[in-house]
Amino acid sequence: MAVVSQRRMMRVLNAMGENVVTAEFLAKRAGCSERTVYRCISELRASGHKILSGAGTGYLLRRSAPATEAETNG
């Protein structure tokens, strides 16, 4: 299995904003193929990034919500 470069994964990760984006969009932004985007998404998920997806919809990076006061005060 090919390993995707860290630089390429960061480009894909940085191209994900607050909205749902397609593999085609990410590929154009990262300067790679859609297949490489799929590999990047797989590796990013494996490393702990919460990336939501839906068939025919696209990808969404789920950013962590700020901790609530109850969570920070134990």
ZANU-15120 format. One record per residue: residue in three letters; residue number from 0; x, y, z of N, C-alpha, C in turn. Coordinates in steps of 0.05 Angstrom, whole numbers, plus 5000, padded with zeros to 4 digits. Atoms other than C-alpha are relative to their C-alpha. Example, Ala and Ser with C-alpha at 12.3 -4.5 7.8 and 13.67 -1.06 7.14 Angstrom:
// ZANU-15120
PT residuo num  nc1  nc2  nc3 cac1 cac2 cac3  cc1  cc2  cc3
PT     ala   0 5018 4976 5000 5246 4910 5156 5018 5024 5000
PT     ser   1 4984 4976 4999 5273 4979 5143 4985 5022 5014
END
This chain:
// ZANU-15120
PT residuo num  nc1  nc2  nc3 cac1 cac2 cac3  cc1  cc2  cc3
PT     met   0 5017 4976 5000 5000 5000 5000 5018 5025 5000
PT     ala   1 4984 4976 5002 5027 5068 4982 4995 5018 5024
PT     val   2 5003 4982 4977 5040 5117 5038 4999 5028 4989
PT     val   3 5004 4973 5009 5015 5187 5027 5019 5018 5016
PT     ser   4 4981 4982 4986 5065 5242 5043 4986 5018 5021
PT     gln   5 5011 4982 4980 5054 5284 5105 4992 5027 4989
PT     arg   6 5007 4974 5012 5055 5347 5063 4974 4998 4985
PT     arg   7 5025 5003 5015 5000 5321 5018 4976 4997 5019
PT     met   8 5022 5003 4981 4958 5300 5077 4993 5026 5013
PT     met   9 5005 4973 4988 4966 5369 5108 4985 5018 4980
PT     arg  10 5014 4984 5021 4944 5401 5042 4970 4992 4999
PT     val  11 5028 5009 5000 4881 5358 5042 4986 5009 5025
PT     leu  12 5011 4993 4975 4868 5371 5115 4994 5030 5001
PT     asn  13 5004 4971 5001 4877 5446 5106 4979 5010 4981
PT     ala  14 5020 4993 5020 4831 5447 5046 4971 4995 5011
PT     met  15 5026 5005 4988 4774 5422 5090 4993 5024 5018
PT     gly  16 5008 4978 4984 4737 5481 5117 4976 4993 5017
PT     glu  17 5024 5004 4984 4671 5489 5153 4978 4987 4985
PT     asn  18 5021 5011 5017 4631 5462 5095 5008 4972 4989
PT     val  19 4996 5026 5013 4623 5394 5062 5015 5005 4973
PT     val  20 4985 4997 5024 4674 5387 5006 5003 4972 4986
PT     thr  21 4998 5025 5015 4681 5335 4951 5029 4992 4996
PT     ala  22 4973 5009 5006 4741 5292 4934 5012 5015 4976
PT     glu  23 4991 4985 5023 4745 5329 4868 5011 5027 5009
PT     phe  24 4992 4974 4990 4750 5396 4904 5027 4997 5015
PT     leu  25 4975 5005 4984 4803 5369 4953 5023 4994 4982
PT     ala  26 4979 5007 5019 4843 5340 4895 5011 5024 4986
PT     lys  27 4991 4976 5013 4845 5406 4859 5015 5018 5019
PT     arg  28 4987 4983 4980 4864 5444 4922 5027 4989 5008
PT     ala  29 4975 5013 4991 4918 5394 4941 5019 4993 4978
PT     gly  30 4984 5006 5023 4944 5384 4871 5006 4970 4997
PT     cys  31 4996 5029 5002 4934 5309 4869 4975 4987 4987
PT     ser  32 5023 5014 5012 4886 5256 4843 4979 4995 5022
PT     glu  33 5021 5007 4981 4819 5238 4875 5008 4975 5015
PT     arg  34 4992 5025 4986 4848 5169 4891 5019 5006 5023
PT     thr  35 4982 4992 4979 4903 5203 4931 4985 5013 5023
PT     val  36 5017 4989 4980 4850 5242 4968 4988 4978 5017
PT     tyr  37 5012 5022 4985 4816 5177 4987 5021 4987 5019
PT     arg  38 4978 5011 4983 4883 5150 5014 5006 5020 5023
PT     cys  39 4994 4980 4979 4895 5215 5052 4978 4999 5021
PT     ile  40 5023 5001 4982 4825 5212 5083 5003 4976 5018
PT     ser  41 4997 5025 4985 4837 5140 5104 5023 5003 5021
PT     glu  42 4977 4997 4981 4905 5157 5136 4994 5021 5021
PT     leu  43 5007 4980 4981 4878 5220 5169 4981 4989 5021
PT     arg  44 5019 5013 4981 4821 5180 5200 5015 4981 5019
PT     ala  45 4985 5019 4984 4870 5127 5224 5017 5014 5021
PT     ser  46 4984 4985 4981 4911 5181 5258 4983 5016 5020
PT     gly  47 5018 4988 4980 4850 5206 5297 4984 5024 4991
PT     his  48 5016 4978 5009 4820 5261 5255 4971 4990 4995
PT     lys  49 5028 5007 5003 4744 5260 5256 4990 5012 4974
PT     ile  50 5009 4991 5026 4724 5264 5183 4975 4985 4993
PT     leu  51 5026 5012 5006 4651 5252 5167 4998 4999 4969
PT     ser  52 5004 5002 5029 4630 5230 5097 4973 4987 4995
PT     gly  53 5024 5013 5009 4570 5209 5058 5003 4995 4970
PT     ala  54 4998 5007 5029 4566 5173 4991 4987 5021 4983
PT     gly  55 5011 4980 5019 4557 5224 4936 4997 5028 5012
PT     thr  56 5004 4975 4987 4559 5281 4987 5027 5015 5003
PT     gly  57 4974 4988 4995 4631 5295 5007 5010 4995 5028
PT     tyr  58 4986 5004 4974 4674 5302 5069 4997 5025 5017
PT     leu  59 5001 4978 4982 4669 5345 5130 5018 4994 5024
PT     leu  60 4982 5003 4977 4723 5354 5183 4985 5009 5025
PT     arg  61 5014 4993 4975 4690 5351 5251 5020 5010 5020
PT     arg  62 4981 4988 4981 4727 5399 5295 4989 4996 5028
PT     ser  63 5008 5004 4972 4725 5388 5370 4986 5025 5010
PT     ala  64 5015 4978 4988 4675 5431 5407 5016 5009 5024
PT     pro  65 4987 4991 4976 4702 5475 5462 4990 4986 5024
PT     ala  66 5008 5013 4975 4700 5443 5531 4980 5018 5015
PT     thr  67 5020 4985 4984 4641 5463 5573 5012 5005 5028
PT     glu  68 4990 4993 4973 4651 5493 5643 4999 4975 5018
PT     ala  69 5002 5025 4984 4627 5427 5674 5023 4981 4994
PT     glu  70 4979 5018 5008 4679 5388 5635 5027 5010 5011
PT     thr  71 4974 4990 4991 4736 5434 5655 5003 5001 5030
PT     asn  72 4999 4999 4971 4717 5437 5728 4997 4972 5013
PT     gly  73 5001 5028 4990 4711 5361 5734 4974 4992 5009
END
